Amino acid sequence: TPSVRGAPFDIDAMLAREGSVQPETTVQADGDGRTFTWMSELKGHAGAVYCVQYSPCGRLLASGSFDKTVRIWDIIQQREAHVLVGHTMAVSDLSWTFDSKLVLTGSYDGTVRTWSADTGQQTTEHAVDGMVQALAFLPNEPGMSVVGTSRAGLVLLDARQEQAAMVTANDAMVTSLYPFRNDRIVVTGDARGMLRTWDLRQMSTCIDVVANDANRKPISHITVSRGQNYFEEGRFMAVNNYNNVLRVYD
């Protein structure tokens, strides 16, 4: 049964407040003069943390763990705001909505859950075929998300529907994905080292396939540089796989 520990709070009110933290350790970075300041330690998980992501507003941090929980942290107050309990296996990935109001989580238990960042309460739950390997909200589609599974599925979910809105078969486990912000285009990476571009407007048609490297190592992460605002991409895409090379695409 989904449950939550922590008091409700208002994200809009929190964003209106000014806050600060007291630095304790400062490290000088080489080359450009920047400094990195150690601010605090966030303790609470009882197992290894597998995924972590800042909210777009920058005031909250969500973390998913092998202890089966998701925790939302108030970075300004340096405290645990909510403990989200419901998954029955390790939490593998998470994603925020652009307004920082909802958190999407996926687990090896084969479920995808949506939680309110204000109250910590679960708002939706979907089951998929296989373990969740990667997921993300679609930036321009409220309530829509895309999920990659261990059984080679690319799943489109709609918070308004109990069943998946669309399921497309890949030919290998989908290990990472990135939904573009200005369209229903998703790039996936898989366990055979292939990058695929999907058009979700055309029944998830695969419109491009690229081998990331000759050895076909599984792809672990995909990220795209930022544009002028949240809804724009930059020029470059970086892809990491299970070797010592990070490839950047233009």
Secondary structure, DSSP 8 states (H G I E B T S, - for coil): --EEES----HHHHHHS-------EEEE-TTT--EEEE-------SS-EEEEEE-TTSSEEEEEETTSEEEEEETTTTEEEEEEE--SS-EEEEEE-TTS-EEEEEETTSEEEEEETTT--EEEEEE-SS-EEEEEE-TTSTTEEEEEETTSEEEEEETT-SS-SEEEE-SS-EEEEEE-TTSSEEEEEETTSEEEEEEGGGTSEEEEEEESSTT---EEEEEEEE-SSTT-EEEEEEEEESSS-EEEE-
